[in-house]
């Protein structure tokens, strides 16, 4: 009888904690020192701000603007539809791939030129193709900024040439880069060291201006920038063993070195852990009206998460209080929810490991009550 009571109590509140996982990595030295007027380092998976210096200060952003230009272009679709270069995109000040009026291009060609060669003429051609003018394209950029909750950012053009109303913060730029890197096409472009683009007869070899791609382990982008007013601006990202760190510096004369230091520091603080593999999480659920009184459920999926040094993860099983027969092998009967530091990291479903056939004989009054409770609360 005591075993029966224990089983009922367990079914009423099915939860447990597995062996908690904590990161054992130790941070390399103290927080970095940088030369930037403004800087921030973010761990992308959690959104943690790992390090910052005046990260909410509004400053010009130069060609790091083109991260948003690329996102708006990617959102527009039709990347491979050919069209002629408008005269407004010819001879634009600053970096250029020397587009000619009427030359046939695609948005995909222009995106490669935009992000590797930082071409201002490519940025302008994108604006005219997508929105019909620079001003209308800037409106699309600002709409996208609002959707991404970039509250201290405003765009007036697609290339980043100086304008007092064209500004951002290091923090907003880091959030923008994190959002952009969730697009596989964007990451493919910004992580490429060199490529050949544009049509036959007008091919151009494009080389990425980001030195970190050639010198820093795990670097995957993102964008350089410079004007006399803004100084040197840099947005970079590093992915190692599932840990993605994003760094931003604005007006930083020593940006390459500072970004290496920031990423090494950030990467030392985090580690990617496998929290679930097939069969590692198991729980027994009570079955009403079946040939067996319980059914074993287990995880079949893998799940990993990035944890900070010293942080512990736990898992709680969420499942119905009772399960009514019949149960079929493979039925999803609950889920394991992973949390750390009060935040939900994710979950995996729990599947029945075997069938439980419905019992034919008459159920007792007690079983009918349990079945009613199970349907009412499950």
N, C-alpha and C positions, 0 to 999 in steps of 0.2 A: 504493500500500500504506500509506504514511504517513497519507493522508487516512482510510483505512479504520480504522486503529488509533485515530486521534484520535476518530472517530465512536463507536467501541466504548467508549473511555474516557469520553467525554461521556455516553453512555447509562448507564454504570455509576454515575455520580453526577451527576444532573441538578440543578444549582443555579446561581443567579447572583444578583448584586446589581444592582438598577437604580439610576438616579441617586438618591441619598439625598435625602430631603426634610427640611428643617429649618425651624422657625418663626423668622421674622425680627422678630416683634413685640418691642417693648421694654417692660418693666414701667414703669408710671407711678409714679414716685417710690419711696420705700422702703415697707416693710410698714406697714400702717395702725396707728394708735393708737386704741384704743376705750375707752369708759367702763364696759364690762361687767365683772361679776365673773368671767364665763366666756364664751368666744367661740370659734368655729371657722368657717373657710371651706373648703369642699370643691369640687373640680372633679369633677362627677358621673361623667363618662365614665371617667376613670382611677381615681377614688377618692382622688386626691392630696389630702392636707391642705395647703392653700396657706398658711394662717395660723391661729394658735391662741393662746389665752390660758387657761390652766387648763382645757382642754377636757374633761378626764376628772374634773372635780370634781362630785360628786353634789349636786344642787340641786333645789328644787321647780320644776315646769314650767308651772304654771297651765294655761291653756286650750290650750297647744300639745299637751296630752294628746289633744285631739280629732283630731289626725292619725291616731293609732292607732285611736281610736273609729271613724273613717270607714273605715279599712282593714278592720277586723273586720266592719263592717256590709256593705261591698262584697263581702267574701268570702262572706257568708251568703246572698246572692242574694235573689230575690223582692222586688226594689226597688219594684215597682209594685203589689204586693198590698195592698189597703186593710185597715186594722185600727183599732180604737178606742184612743184614748189612755188608758192606765191612770191611776188616781188618783195613783199614786206619782210620776208625771211632772208633776203640776200644782203650781205654786207653789214650784218649786225655787229655792234661793238664787242670786242673781247674774243674769247676762244671760239674757234670756228672750224667746220669741216668744208667750208667754201662751197656751199650749195649755190646752184645757178638757177635763175628764174626759168620755170617750165620743166626743169629736170624731174623725171619720174622717180618717186620714192615711195616708201611705205612707212607707216608708223613704227613698225618693228625696226627698220633701218635707223630711223631717227632716234629711237630709244637707246640703241647701242651707241650712237654718236653722242647722245645727251649724257649718258652715265659714264662712258669710258673717256671720251675726249672733252667732256664738259662743254659741248658746242652750243653757243648761244643762238646760232642760226637754226640749229635743230630744234631748240626749245621754242623759238618763235614759229617755226613751221608747224610744230605740234599744236600750238595754241590756235593757229588759224584753221588747221584741219579739224580740230575737235570742237571749237567754239565759234570760229569766224572772226575772232579778234583777240588781241592780248587782254583787253579789259574784261571781255566776257569769260575768257579762260580763267582770269584771276578770280572772278566770281565763283567759278566751279572749285577752284583751289580753296577759297575761303569756306565754301559750303562743306567741303570734305574735312577741313580743319575743325569745323564745329562738330561734325559727326564723330570725329576722333577725340573730341574734348580737348583740343589744343586751344586753351582759352587765352593765351598770351602771344598768339601768332596772327599775323596779317600779311597777306600777299598782294602785290600790285602788278607782278609780272612773272613769267615762267622761268626766268634765267638767273635772277638774283642781282642784277645790276642795281647800283645804289638808288635808293628812294627812301625818304624819311618815314613813309608809311609802310615800308616793307621790313618787317622785323619778326623775331621769334625769341625763344629762350632755349638754353641748353636742355632743360627738362622737356620742353615740348618737342624739340628735335629728336631726342632719344625715344619718346613715345611714338613719334612719326616713323622712325627707323624700325622700331619693333613691329609696328603694324605693317610696314612695307615688306619686311622679311618674312611675313606669313604668306606672301604671294610667291609661289615657286618661280614664276617667270622673272619677277624682280630680282630674287636672289641669284638666279642663273646669270642675269646680266651683270650685276654689280660684282660678282665673284669671279668673273672672267678676266684674265690678264690681257688678252688681245684677241681680236677677231677681224674677219674681212666682211664688210657689209656693203650694201647698195648694189644696184643692178649691173649687169654685164656692160662693160665699157665705161662705167663710172665707179668701179670698186675702190674702196678706201680701206686701208689697214688701220684699225683703231686700237690704241694702246691705253690701258687703264692708268690713270694718274695716281692711283692709290699705291704708294710704296709698300704699305704693310702687307699687301697680297704677295709680295716677293720676299718678305723678310720676317714675318711673324707667323708662327705656327697656328693654324686654325683660322686665320683671317679670311673673312668672306665678304668684305666691302667696308664702307658703303659709299661715301662721297666726300670729295675735297671742295674747298672754296677759298677764294681770295679776291678782295678789292682793297684799295688803299684805305677806304673808310672802315671796312669790316675787320681788316687784318686777316690772318690765316685762320680758317675755319675747317673743322674736320669732324666727320661722323664715321665711326668705324665699328666693326662687329667681329667677334671671335667666337667660334664654336669648337669646343673640345669635349669629347666623350659625352655629348648631350647637354652640356652647359653652354648657354649663349649669353655673352656679355656684350653690351652696347655702350660705347663711350662717345661723348661729344665734348669738344672744346671750341670756344669762340674767342677770337683775338688771342691766339696762342703762337708766339714766335718759335716755340720748341715742341710743336704738336706731335711729330712722329715719335719722339722719345717719350713724351708724356703719355701717349696712347699705349705704347708698349708697357710702360710701368703700370698704368691703370688696369689694363687687361690681365697682366700677370697677378696683380693684387686680387682682382675680382675672381679670377679663375681659381685661385688658391682657397677661396672662402666657400666654394660650392662643390657639390658632387652629385652625380646622377645615380640613383639607386633603383634597382628592380625590386618593387614592393610586392609584386604578385606574379607568379608563373603558374601554369596549369597544375591544379591539384594542391597548391600550397595553402589555400584557405578552404576549410571544411566546416560544415555545421549540420547538425541533425534537426529536422523539423518534425513536429507531431503531425500525423495523418489521421483524419477522421473518416470512418466508414471504409477502410481498406483492409486488405489481407495482411498488411504489416502496419504497425503502429507508428513507425517513423520512416523518414526517407533521408538519405545522406545527400547533401548538396555541396558542390565544390566549384572553385573558380577554374575556368578553362582558358582565360585570356591573360596575357602579360600586361603589366602596368608598371611604368617607371615614373619617377618624379625627381626634381632637383631639390635638394635640401641644403640649408646653410650649415656651416660648421657648428656642432653642438645641438642642432635642432633634432627633435625626435618626431617620428611619424607613428601614427596608430591607425588601426582599422576597426570599424564597427560594422557589424552585420545588420542590415535592415531587411526584415522579412515578415510575412503575415504571421499572425499568432497561431493559426491552424491552417492546414492544407487539406482540402476535401479530395478523396479518391474519386475518379482514377487519376494517377500521376504517371506521366510518361517520361521516360529517360530523355533528357535534353530540355525539359520544360524549365524556363527561367522562373525561379521561385523567390528570388530576393537579390540583393546586391551587397557587395562589400564596399564601404565608403572609406577613403583614406583622407586623413586630416593631419595637419601640422601647424602649430602655432595658432590654432583657432580657425584656420582656413581650410576649406575643402580642396584637396588636391585632385580628386577624381574618384571614379568608382569602376568596378567590374561586376558583371552579372554572375549569379550563382545558379548553376544548373543541377537538376536532379540527376543522380548517377544511375538510377535504375527505375523500372516501372513498379508502381504499386496498384494492383488490380482492385477494383471496387468489390467489397464483400457483399455477397448475395443475401445472406441471412439477415434476419431482422435486427435492427440496431437497438441497443438499450436506451432507456430514457436519458441516462447520463451522456451517452455518445451523441444523442440528438441535440442536447443542450450545447455541447462543445461544438458541434457542426454549425448550429445556429450562430454561436458567438464568432466562429471563424469567418462565416459569410458576412456577418455584420461589421467586423473589424478588418477583414483581409482585403 
